[in-house]
Amino acid sequence: MIERVSPVRRAREAGSSIRPRLGVVKFASCDGCQLTLLDLEDEFLALTERFEIVEFAEATTNRSDGPYDVLLVEGSISTPEQAEEIVRLRRQTPLLVTIGACATAGGIQALRNWGDETDFRAAVYAHPEYIESLAFATPISDHVAVDAELRGCPIDPGQLVELLTSLIVGRRPQLPDESVCLECKRRNAVCVAVAGGFACLGPVTRTGCGALCPAYGRGCYGCFGPREQANARGLARHLQVVEGRAPADVGRLFAGFTAYSEPFRSMVTELGGVAAPGVAPGGGPARESHDA
Amino acid sequence: MVSAPVATVDPTEPIGFLPRPELDRLIEALQADGRRVIGPTIADGAVVYDEIASQADLPAGWRADQAPGRYRLEHRGGVRLFDYVVGPTAWKRFTFPPRVPITVGHRDGGAVTFTAAERPATPLAFLGVRGCELAALGIQDTVLMAGPAVDSDYAAQRAEVLIVAVECVTAASTCFCTSMGTGPEVRSGFDLALTELDDGFIVRVGSPAGADLATRLSLAPVEPERRAEATAAVAATRRSIGDPVDTDGLPARLLANLDNPHWAEVAERCLACANCTLVCPTCFCTSVGQRSDLDGQESVAERAWDSCFTAGFARVAGGNFRPRTQDRYRQWLTHKFATWWDQFGSSGCVGCGRCITWCPVGIDVRAELYAIAGSRSGARAAAIAIQPPPTPTPVGPPVDPATMPHPPALATAPAVAAAPKAPTSPVRACIARVVSTRPESPDTTTLVLTDVDPAIVAGLPGQFVMAALPAFSAAPISISRYRPDGIELTIRAAGPATAAITQLGRGDQLQLRGPMGRGWPVEAAYGHDVAIVTGGIGLAPLRPLIDAILAERERFGDVRLYYGARTWHDQLYGDELDTWAGRPDLEVALTVDRAGPEWFGRVGIVTHLFDRATWDGSNTVAYVCGPERMMQATVETLGDRWVAQDRIWVTLERHMECGVGLCGHCQMGRYFVCRDGPVFNVAALEGIFGREGI
C-alpha cells in the first residue's frame, strides 16, 4: 500500500521539520542502480532536502543500521549472510522498495540457478573453498515482502524520480506494467521485429525504459522483466514455428537479466539456452540471437 | 499548359495532368502557404510519415513486401513514389499526437487552480493520403469532433490540415480496403487527389482550397489514354485485393459469438502487446498521466495513447473488468467491427491492414473474423442466422422503457444503426470549496461543497462529477445530494486520489467537472411502487433519488428501501436512515454481513430482506446500486417477485478518465458507461450485464 503512505506529508502534519529517513543498501549487484540516484544530479539535491539520507555507501560515509522510513534495496540474495540481513532490514522499515533487475528478478547471476553452483564457483575462483554462496541467486521478494519495485538493468531515472515524488505527494507511483511496444510506437520507432527480423522481447517485457533498445535498432532484451499477462510461450512459439529459430536460441533470448522471473523462467527451463560453466565466456551466443 | 481557375469542385473529374518534375512545385506551394509538408519517407527500414522538404525525400522506386508480422522494404527501381502502399505510421500521429498536455494544475495550501494547456495548432499538409486513410481521418473526426464532447486539441489541429490524397495503383497482401468500402479509389474527403503514372499524376480537386492550389500548378490537359491508364491501374488494384472480409451482417455475427471458444485460442497466440491498436489509424483510446514537481504543487496532466490491451485499461480500485487476453482481444475486435456502428455509425476498421503487418506474431484479423464470425454465405451462415438481433439501445434522456425508441437492428441495417448520442447537458468545470466534512464510516467521508457551477447543482439524481486535485488522477464521484447552494459528495478512500480528496478540510478546494452521465429516471416510477436496493457506498448515488421521491411522495405508490452493509459501522447516513425509517410512507429494511454487539437487526445479504416479502412486484420500478454481483443477484430476486427487467435500473462502475466518452476506457459493449450510463435499464444490458470480461 505504498500509495497510502506519504512520509514527508506525515512528518509535516506532525508539525515536525524532521525529514524521512532514506536508506540505500545493496546485496549481490553492480551498484549501477544506486548510481542512478546520484546521476539524477539536479533532482538529487532537491531530494536531499526532503529526505535524510542515513545510509547510502555510494554517496555518504554516514551509516545507519536503521530504522528507516524508506529503504531502497539493490541486488539479489546470493549468500547465507545476505539471506539473514534482508530479514533484519525488513524489520527496520515500513517501506521497502527493490531497485533493479537483480533485486526484482535475481539478475544475471540467477543464471547459475540452471547449473550447479559448485561448478560455477570452481570455474571462476582459484580457491572456491573460500567462497560461501547459496546454490540459488534469488530476488528480494523471495525472502521478504516488498512494497514496490523499480525494474530494469539499470533502473530508469525517470521512474526513480516518479517513485520518490509519489512518496512525497502520497499518490500512486505511475509505473506502468504494459509492454515496451506502447512506448516504442508512441515515440515513432519502427518495429525491429516486423521490419528488421530481430528477435525482440518488447511485446512481453514491461515498459519503463522508453523503448531504448528498439529505438536504436536492436531487439529488446527484457531487462525490465515480464509484464503483466506476458505471453512468453506465445512469443517463443512464434519465434520457433514461424521464424524457424532453434529452441536453444529462443531460450537464450529469455535467459538474460530477468531470466529467473516467470514466465521467462519456464521458457529457459523448457528451451535451454543457459551455457554450462566453462563454456566460452562473453555471452557470445546470447548476443548473436539479439543481433541476428 | 492550362491553369484555369476552377469555378466548381467536382472531386470525380480530373482537372489536369501534373508532370512528375512539377510535384516539387506542389510541395513548394504548400510550403509557401506556411504549411509543414508531411509525407512518406524512408527511416529505419520502413516508409514512415515525416516532414519532407522536396520530392527527393519521397521513396522513389521503393516497395514494401508486407505479410502478417512481416514488413520488408525492397528497392525495385523506377520513378514511382507511392508504390509503398501504407507503412507503420498513421496520420493520426499528427492530428491526434501520442502525448498531449491537457491541464496544468497548481496547489497552494488548500487553494487549487487548473488551466488548460492549449497548444497552438500547426498548419500541415498531408501528402500521400490513401483511400483507407481518408476514411480513417473521417472516422476520427466523428469520434473526436461530432459530439456530444469535442476534443478541442484535435479539432484545432484538424482544421489546419490540407490533404493531398493518392490513389493506390498497387496493393499489399495485407490490404482489405475493398471489403471495408474505403479504397483503393479516392472519391472524396481530400483537397487534392493524385493518381500516379510513370510520367506524372492525374490531378483532381476536392475543395476550394484544393482548387486554389491547383491554379498555382502548371497542369497539362489530361489525355484520354492517361486517364484510361490511371483508371485501369486502380481497377487492377481492386481486383488484386479481392474481397477478403465478408462484412454482410458482420456486427450481428460477431456479437452472436461472444462465447465462441476461438477467443481463447487467439489469446494463446496474442501477446496483448497493443501494437495493433497503436498502428490502427482509427483507435482513439487514451489515458491521462500526471507529472508533478517533487512536492506536488505544480502538475501537468498529459494525455497519451493507450490501448484496450493493457492491464490498466479496464482496471478500477476493486479489480480489472478485462483481466484476460481473450477478454481484451474480444473487446478490440467486437468494438472495431460491431459496436463501433452503434457508437459512431460506421465500422471502426478501414481495411488498411496495419494491424496484420505490424502484429509481431502475425495474427491476421481477416482470418480471425472468419474463424469467429464465419461468413454470411459460408457454411456457418445457417447457425448464425438464428441468433437474436442485438438488444435495443436506449438513447436520449432517461425515458420509460415502454416508450423507448428502438433503433433498427444491426443485423439488417448496420449503416443506419448508429444510436443518436445521448444529449448531454454541457459539462462544466469549476473550482469548488469544502464547506464541511462528515465522516460516514471508517473509510468514507461526505464533503459538503459550495462554489459549484450552477449546471452541476442543476444535475439529476444519479449523475456524477469528475473530482480532481493537482498531481492526482481525477476520480468519478456520484453526487450524493443536491443542495440549494451546492452539492454533497460521499467518497470512499479506495485509492490515492480518493484518499487525498477525503482528507480535504473546510475551505480546501478541488476541481469538479460535470454533471456527467445519465441519471436515475425518477419519472419512470410515477404511479408505481418503488423498490430501492443497495449495498455499502451504493446508497450515495441513490440518496438524491430518495430526496426526489420524498419531495413529490404523492406521485408514487409504496416506496421501499433495502440497504445492506458489511457492518453497522459501514452504513452511510446513519441519522438519515433513522429519520427515513421513522416515516410512515417509507419502508426501510437494513441488513449487515457481520453483526457486532451493537447490532440487533438482520444479518445476511440484501436480497434476503425481500425474497420472502409479500408485496407484488408487477407494479414496481426498482433502482439498484452496488457491486455488479450483488446487482445481478438482486435483479434475479426481483424477477422472482415479478419485477420486469425493463423496470429495473442499475448503475455500473467502470474505469473512467474523461467522463465524456472520448478516452474509451469505460466501454461496455456498445456503451460508454460514463456517457450512456452509469444508470442503465437492465433490459438494455441484455447479453452483457454480468458477462465476464466485457
Interface residues (C-beta under 8 A of the other chain):
Chain A: E3 R4 V8 E43 A46 L47 R50 L164 T165 I168 V169 G170 R171 R172 Q174 P176 D177 E178 S179 C181 L182 K185 R186 R187 N188 A189 V190 C191 A193 V194 A195 G196 C200 G202 P203 V204 G217 R227 E228 Q229 N231 R233 G234 L235 R237 H238 V242
Chain B: A43 D44 G45 A46 V48 G69 R70 Y71 R72 L73 P88 T89 R93 P98 R99 A267 E268 R269 C270 L271 A272 C273 A274 N275 L278 V279 G289 Q290 S292 D293 L294 D295 G296 A304 W305 D306 S307 T310 A311 G312 R324 T325 T357 W358 C359 P360 V361 G362 A471 F472 G495 P496 A497 A499 A500
